[in-house]
């Protein structure tokens, strides 16, 4: 069973293949942008899939909601769930992984 998140594919020399190494010549920019967004979202959500698989449904759900509330709410300024979402540990892990392997 192959797990892209734990072990990226390798080229014929044994080096990891990163999406940054792939080139898409002669592709319309709008299509390229949509493709990039789709790949970015897929990779991001695969990280959440791995988190969910490792922790189980209840633990992942409780941890995720707790992180969003903890990071987004304070007594001084109330709750900003957009900030909580962006700063949540599980989201940061997904964005970090996405940024590590994507060229944009």
Secondary structure as UniProt FT lines:
FT   TURN            4..6
FT   TURN            12..13
FT   HELIX           19..21
FT   TURN            25..26
FT   HELIX           29..55
FT   HELIX           57..72
FT   STRAND          73..74
FT   TURN            75..77
FT   STRAND          78..79
FT   HELIX           81..87
FT   HELIX           89..101
//
